[in-house]
């Protein structure tokens, strides 16, 4: 009996060894390591969910771009060059290489997670083409950060109070919108913002409400304006196209199915209602499940502020983006995202 048992154990060990030897190895680079999107969704999916679902067919080694010491803007460029297999970063970080990618995240046109997801779904065919043509990459997923809001270190009570202030935007289109409102757009990396606010390099800064709470922006700012001047800062996950094409059909099907159901869908589900929870954490107005609440002053947008910002977006910011991206991309945007959100760029 012991002889049979030992033989079975040896056979199992042999098969396990063969499976490990034949496993598809993926080197994966995630987004900001300190933020909930990475901690709660990216890391668990790539290091636990996918390997388990594949029965060990995928083996993953994972880090993040900030842990690597590279800029978020370099992620897709390095991904296309094959430095790693899978990469994810905020799409807005890479618009210097692909200005047409700005059309994925337009401020002010989606005020709920449901609206934002419809906007992203409408833009997805465009993003697929951009990733392939610009970065030699296959789109896998688009997940949101929390809604982008404005943190200020000085009292503000309306949109007009932003005029003349130095403000860090969360992306190029947001910065253009702020400049059209009379502010001075300042380019500061996410991790550098607390120091910039403290030293007076910037007066205000735009990021996701939850991201700002996690990163401690409330420690160096006093007023929180919830007008969504920065959209949703979607994070695009993509795989090197050569690596993708080297996978078997079964591996491709498994990867696409798992990332849609076990990563993208839960991330969007969590975004629904996130703003109210994040604002509670930043202001103390309500329960904060993430930790000790801060005591920032909440500045809610008036209808006049929302209408003024929307007019500037449609009359100035979007036409300027169409010039940067080109008429063909603007036309595609009108026919997809524009139709979904009820906005058209004059062409």
C-alpha positions in Angstrom: 0.0 0.0 0.0 2.8 2.4 0.9 4.5 1.6 -2.4 1.3 2.6 -4.3 0.9 5.7 -2.2 4.5 6.8 -2.8 4.1 6.1 -6.5 1.0 8.3 -6.7 2.7 11.1 -4.7 5.7 10.9 -7.0 3.5 11.0 -10.1 1.6 14.1 -8.7 4.8 15.8 -8.0 6.1 15.0 -11.5 2.9 16.4 -13.1 3.0 19.5 -10.9 6.6 20.0 -12.0 5.7 19.6 -15.6 2.8 22.1 -15.3 5.1 24.6 -13.6 7.8 24.1 -16.3 5.2 24.8 -19.0 3.5 27.7 -17.2 3.2 31.0 -19.2 5.2 33.6 -17.3 3.9 37.1 -17.2 5.8 40.1 -15.9 3.2 42.7 -14.8 3.5 46.3 -13.9 0.7 47.8 -11.9 -0.4 51.4 -11.2 0.3 53.4 -8.1 1.2 51.0 -5.3 -0.2 53.1 -2.5 -3.8 53.4 -3.9 -6.8 51.2 -3.4 -7.1 50.2 -7.1 -3.8 48.4 -6.9 -4.1 47.1 -3.4 -7.7 45.8 -3.7 -8.0 44.9 -7.4 -4.8 44.8 -9.5 -2.5 42.9 -7.1 -5.1 40.3 -6.0 -6.2 39.6 -9.6 -2.7 39.1 -11.1 -1.0 37.4 -8.2 -3.9 35.2 -6.9 -7.1 35.1 -9.1 -5.5 34.5 -12.5 -2.9 31.9 -11.5 -5.6 30.0 -9.5 -8.2 30.2 -12.3 -5.6 28.9 -14.8 -4.6 26.0 -12.6 -1.0 27.3 -12.6 -0.9 27.8 -16.3 -0.1 31.5 -15.7 2.7 32.5 -13.4 2.9 36.2 -12.6 5.7 38.4 -11.2 4.3 41.8 -10.3 5.5 45.2 -9.4 4.3 48.8 -10.0 5.7 51.6 -12.0 6.4 53.7 -8.9 8.2 50.8 -7.3 10.3 50.5 -10.5 11.1 54.2 -10.3 9.7 54.9 -13.8 7.2 57.6 -14.7 3.6 56.7 -15.4 4.0 58.3 -18.8 6.6 55.7 -19.7 4.6 52.6 -19.0 3.0 52.0 -22.4 6.1 52.9 -24.3 8.1 50.4 -22.4 5.3 47.9 -22.7 5.4 48.2 -26.4 9.1 47.7 -26.4 8.7 44.4 -24.5 10.4 45.5 -21.3 7.5 43.7 -19.5 4.4 41.8 -20.6 1.5 43.6 -19.0 1.3 47.3 -18.0 -1.3 49.6 -16.5 -1.3 53.3 -15.8 -3.6 56.3 -16.0 -4.4 56.9 -19.6 -4.0 60.7 -19.2 -0.4 60.2 -18.2 0.4 59.0 -21.7 -1.3 61.6 -23.9 2.1 63.2 -24.8 2.5 60.1 -27.0 -1.1 59.7 -27.9 -3.2 62.9 -27.7 -6.2 61.0 -29.1 -6.3 59.1 -25.8 -7.5 62.2 -24.0 -11.0 61.4 -25.5 -11.3 58.5 -23.1 -11.8 60.7 -20.0 -13.6 64.0 -20.6 -14.4 66.1 -17.5 -17.9 67.0 -16.5 -19.8 64.8 -18.9 -20.2 61.8 -16.5 -21.1 62.5 -12.9 -21.9 58.9 -11.8 -20.0 55.6 -12.1 -22.8 54.3 -14.3 -22.5 57.2 -16.7 -18.7 57.0 -16.7 -18.8 53.3 -17.5 -21.1 54.0 -20.5 -18.6 56.6 -21.7 -15.7 54.2 -21.3 -17.6 51.4 -23.1 -18.3 53.8 -26.0 -14.7 54.8 -26.2 -13.3 51.2 -26.0 -13.0 50.5 -29.7 -11.0 53.8 -30.0 -8.8 52.8 -27.1 -8.2 49.4 -28.7 -7.0 51.0 -31.9 -4.8 53.5 -30.1 -3.1 50.9 -27.9 -2.4 48.8 -31.0 -1.2 51.6 -33.3 0.7 53.7 -30.8 2.0 51.2 -28.3 2.1 47.7 -29.9 -0.3 46.5 -27.2 -3.6 44.7 -26.8 -6.2 46.4 -24.6 -7.4 44.1 -21.7 -9.3 46.3 -19.3 -10.3 49.9 -18.3 -10.9 50.5 -14.6 -11.7 53.8 -12.9 -10.1 55.8 -10.2 -12.5 57.7 -7.9 -14.2 60.8 -9.4 -11.7 63.6 -9.7 -12.3 66.6 -7.4 -10.4 69.8 -6.3 -8.3 70.1 -3.1 -7.4 73.6 -2.1 -5.2 74.9 0.7 -7.1 78.2 0.8 -10.8 79.0 1.2 -12.8 78.7 -2.0 -16.6 79.0 -2.4 -17.2 78.8 -6.1 -15.7 78.2 -9.5 -14.8 81.9 -9.8 -12.4 81.5 -6.8 -10.1 79.3 -8.9 -9.2 82.1 -11.2 -5.6 83.2 -10.8 -4.7 80.1 -8.7 -1.9 77.7 -9.4 -3.6 74.3 -9.9 -2.3 70.8 -10.6 -4.6 69.1 -13.1 -5.0 65.3 -13.2 -4.6 65.3 -17.0 -4.1 67.5 -20.0 -7.8 68.1 -20.8 -8.4 68.9 -17.1 -5.5 71.4 -17.1 -6.8 73.0 -20.3 -10.2 73.4 -18.7 -8.6 75.0 -15.6 -6.6 77.4 -17.7 -9.8 78.3 -19.6 -11.4 79.1 -16.2 -8.5 81.5 -15.6 -6.3 79.3 -13.4 -2.6 78.6 -14.0 -2.1 74.9 -14.8 0.9 73.4 -13.1 2.4 70.0 -13.9 3.1 68.1 -10.7 3.4 64.4 -10.3 0.8 62.7 -8.0 3.2 61.7 -5.3 4.7 65.2 -5.3 1.5 67.0 -4.7 1.4 67.1 -0.8 4.8 68.8 -0.8 3.8 71.2 -3.6 0.7 72.2 -1.6 2.7 72.6 1.6 5.4 74.8 -0.1 2.9 76.9 -2.1 4.1 75.6 -5.5 0.4 75.0 -6.1 -2.7 76.4 -4.4 -5.0 73.6 -5.4 -4.8 70.1 -7.0 -7.1 67.7 -8.8 -7.3 64.0 -8.1 -9.8 61.3 -7.1 -11.4 61.9 -3.8 -10.5 58.5 -2.5 -6.9 58.8 -3.9 -6.5 62.1 -2.1 -7.7 60.6 1.1 -5.3 57.6 0.8 -2.4 59.8 -0.1 -3.0 62.3 2.8 -3.8 65.4 0.7 -6.2 66.4 3.4 -3.3 67.1 5.7 -2.1 70.0 3.5 -5.4 71.3 2.1 -8.6 72.7 3.7 -11.3 72.9 1.1 -12.8 70.2 -1.1 -14.7 71.2 -4.3 -16.7 68.3 -5.7 -17.3 69.7 -9.2 -15.9 66.8 -11.3 -13.3 68.9 -13.2 -11.1 65.9 -13.8 -13.3 63.1 -15.0 -12.6 59.6 -13.7 -8.9 59.1 -14.6 -9.4 55.6 -16.1 -6.5 53.2 -15.8 -5.9 51.2 -18.9 -4.5 47.6 -18.7 -2.8 46.2 -21.8 -0.5 43.4 -22.8 2.4 43.6 -25.2 1.0 42.6 -28.6 3.8 40.1 -29.4 3.2 38.4 -26.1 -0.6 38.3 -26.7 -0.1 36.7 -30.1 2.2 34.1 -28.6 -0.6 32.9 -26.3 -2.8 30.0 -27.2 -6.4 30.6 -28.0 -7.4 28.9 -24.7 -5.0 31.2 -22.8 -6.4 34.3 -24.5 -10.0 33.3 -23.8 -9.2 32.6 -20.1 -7.3 35.9 -19.7 -10.0 38.0 -21.3 -12.8 36.3 -19.4 -11.1 36.5 -16.0 -10.0 40.1 -16.3 -13.5 41.2 -17.3 -15.4 39.4 -14.6 -12.8 39.3 -11.7 -11.0 42.6 -12.1 -12.8 45.2 -14.3 -16.4 44.5 -13.1 -15.6 44.6 -9.4 -13.6 47.8 -9.8 -16.5 49.5 -11.5 -19.0 48.2 -9.0 -16.9 49.7 -6.2 -16.8 53.0 -8.0 -20.6 53.3 -7.7 -21.3 55.4 -4.7 -17.6 55.9 -3.9 -17.7 59.7 -4.1 -20.2 59.9 -1.2 -18.0 57.6 1.0 -14.8 59.4 0.0 -16.3 62.8 0.7 -17.3 61.5 4.2 -13.8 60.4 4.8 -12.4 63.8 3.8 -14.9 66.0 5.6 -16.2 63.9 8.5 -19.7 64.3 7.2 -20.7 60.6 7.5 -19.1 57.2 8.1 -15.6 56.6 6.8 -14.9 52.9 6.4 -11.3 53.6 5.2 -10.1 55.0 8.6 -10.1 58.2 10.6 -12.1 61.0 8.9 -10.5 64.3 8.0 -12.3 67.7 8.5 -12.0 69.4 5.2 -14.6 72.1 4.3 -17.0 70.8 1.6 -17.7 73.1 -1.3 -20.5 71.7 -3.4 -21.0 73.0 -7.0 -23.8 75.4 -7.8 -25.9 74.9 -10.9 -24.4 78.1 -12.3 -20.9 76.7 -11.8 -21.7 73.5 -13.5 -23.2 75.2 -16.5 -20.3 77.6 -16.8 -17.7 74.9 -16.7 -19.7 72.8 -19.2 -19.9 75.7 -21.6 -16.2 76.2 -21.5 -15.6 72.5 -22.0 -17.8 72.4 -25.1 -16.9 75.7 -26.6 -13.1 75.8 -25.9 -11.6 72.6 -24.5 -13.0 69.9 -26.7 -12.4 71.9 -30.0 -8.8 72.4 -28.9 -8.5 68.6 -28.3 -9.9 68.0 -31.7 -7.1 70.1 -33.1 -4.5 68.1 -31.2 -5.9 64.7 -31.9 -7.0 65.3 -35.5 -10.4 65.4 -37.3 -10.6 61.7 -37.8 -10.4 60.9 -34.1 -12.7 63.8 -33.2 -15.3 62.4 -35.7 -15.0 58.9 -34.1 -15.4 60.5 -30.7 -18.6 62.3 -31.8 -20.0 59.1 -33.2 -19.3 57.1 -30.0 -18.6 58.9 -26.8 -20.3 62.1 -27.9 -23.5 60.3 -28.8 -23.4 58.6 -25.4 -22.9 61.7 -23.3 -24.9 64.1 -25.5 -22.0 66.3 -26.6 -20.8 67.1 -30.1 -17.5 68.7 -31.2 -18.0 71.2 -34.1 -16.0 69.9 -37.1 
